[in-house]
Structures are given as structure tokens and as C-alpha cells.
């Protein structure tokens, strides 16, 4: 079943917001020279998960 274009666009937008927030958190930690600790690994995990979720959402889009 093909998802409604508006639904996919909305879901992709939500995923992009989460990915952006996770990336900003990583950039903040880089700026503060806080690499390698537990907070860093949580930020990396969150960013990776947001990226993967975005790509899973976009995989539902089929070219016409």
C-alpha cells in the first residue's frame, strides 16, 4: 500500500527536525571538546538513529 504523499512529507519533516536537533547536539559537544564520554556516545547514537529513521521513511517513497 502506497502512503499518502502528504503523510510521507510530514513524517520526513519530523525526521529531519530530529536529525537536525541530534546533529546540533553533536556539534555543541565538539565545540565544548567533550568527545568520547558517555554524553558523546549518546549523542552519536541519537544522531545515527535519527538518520536511519529518516532513510527508512524515505524508502517508502517510490518514483512515479
LINURZI-V538282 format. One record per residue. N is the residue number from 1. PHI is phi in radians with two decimals (NA if undefined). OMEGA is omega in whole degrees, -180 to 180 (none if undefined). D_CENTER is the distance of its C-alpha to the mean C-alpha in Angstrom with 2 decimals. Layout:
n=N phi=PHI omega=OMEGA d_center=D_CENTER
n=N phi=PHI omega=OMEGA d_center=D_CENTER
This chain:
n=1 phi=NA omega=-180 d_center=24.61
n=2 phi=-1.42 omega=178 d_center=22.69
n=3 phi=-1.30 omega=175 d_center=20.24
n=4 phi=-1.08 omega=-179 d_center=21.23
n=5 phi=-0.98 omega=180 d_center=19.69
n=6 phi=-1.15 omega=178 d_center=19.16
n=7 phi=-1.12 omega=180 d_center=17.35
n=8 phi=-1.11 omega=180 d_center=14.94
n=9 phi=-1.08 omega=179 d_center=14.52
n=10 phi=-1.13 omega=179 d_center=13.98
n=11 phi=-1.11 omega=179 d_center=11.40
n=12 phi=-1.11 omega=179 d_center=9.50
n=13 phi=-1.09 omega=177 d_center=10.04
n=14 phi=-1.07 omega=179 d_center=8.80
n=15 phi=-1.11 omega=179 d_center=5.39
n=16 phi=-1.12 omega=177 d_center=5.67
n=17 phi=-1.11 omega=179 d_center=7.19
n=18 phi=-1.18 omega=178 d_center=4.99
n=19 phi=-1.12 omega=179 d_center=2.78
n=20 phi=-1.08 omega=-180 d_center=6.54
n=21 phi=-1.10 omega=-180 d_center=7.97
n=22 phi=-1.17 omega=179 d_center=6.77
n=23 phi=-1.18 omega=177 d_center=7.97
n=24 phi=-1.07 omega=179 d_center=10.95
n=25 phi=-1.09 omega=178 d_center=11.79
n=26 phi=-1.12 omega=180 d_center=12.07
n=27 phi=-1.10 omega=177 d_center=14.12
n=28 phi=-1.06 omega=-180 d_center=16.22
n=29 phi=-1.15 omega=176 d_center=17.05
n=30 phi=-1.10 omega=180 d_center=18.03
n=31 phi=-1.06 omega=-180 d_center=20.21
n=32 phi=-1.48 omega=-179 d_center=21.79
n=33 phi=0.99 omega=179 d_center=22.46
n=34 phi=-1.98 omega=-180 d_center=20.92
n=35 phi=-1.72 omega=172 d_center=19.75
n=36 phi=1.63 omega=179 d_center=20.45
n=37 phi=-1.55 omega=-178 d_center=21.01
n=38 phi=-1.03 omega=180 d_center=19.52
n=39 phi=-1.12 omega=179 d_center=17.35
n=40 phi=-1.11 omega=-178 d_center=15.96
n=41 phi=-1.14 omega=175 d_center=15.33
n=42 phi=-1.18 omega=179 d_center=13.55
n=43 phi=-1.14 omega=178 d_center=11.25
n=44 phi=-1.10 omega=180 d_center=10.73
n=45 phi=-1.07 omega=-180 d_center=10.23
n=46 phi=-1.13 omega=-179 d_center=7.62
n=47 phi=-1.18 omega=179 d_center=5.61
n=48 phi=-1.10 omega=-180 d_center=6.71
n=49 phi=-1.13 omega=179 d_center=6.16
n=50 phi=-1.10 omega=178 d_center=2.54
n=51 phi=-1.09 omega=-179 d_center=3.68
n=52 phi=-1.12 omega=179 d_center=6.65
n=53 phi=-1.12 omega=177 d_center=6.29
n=54 phi=-1.04 omega=-177 d_center=5.73
n=55 phi=-1.21 omega=174 d_center=8.57
n=56 phi=-1.16 omega=178 d_center=10.53
n=57 phi=-1.11 omega=-179 d_center=10.61
n=58 phi=-1.24 omega=178 d_center=11.81
n=59 phi=-1.16 omega=178 d_center=14.21
n=60 phi=-1.32 omega=-179 d_center=16.06
n=61 phi=-1.52 omega=178 d_center=17.14
n=62 phi=-1.97 omega=179 d_center=20.51
n=63 phi=-1.15 omega=-179 d_center=22.39
n=64 phi=-1.76 omega=none d_center=25.57
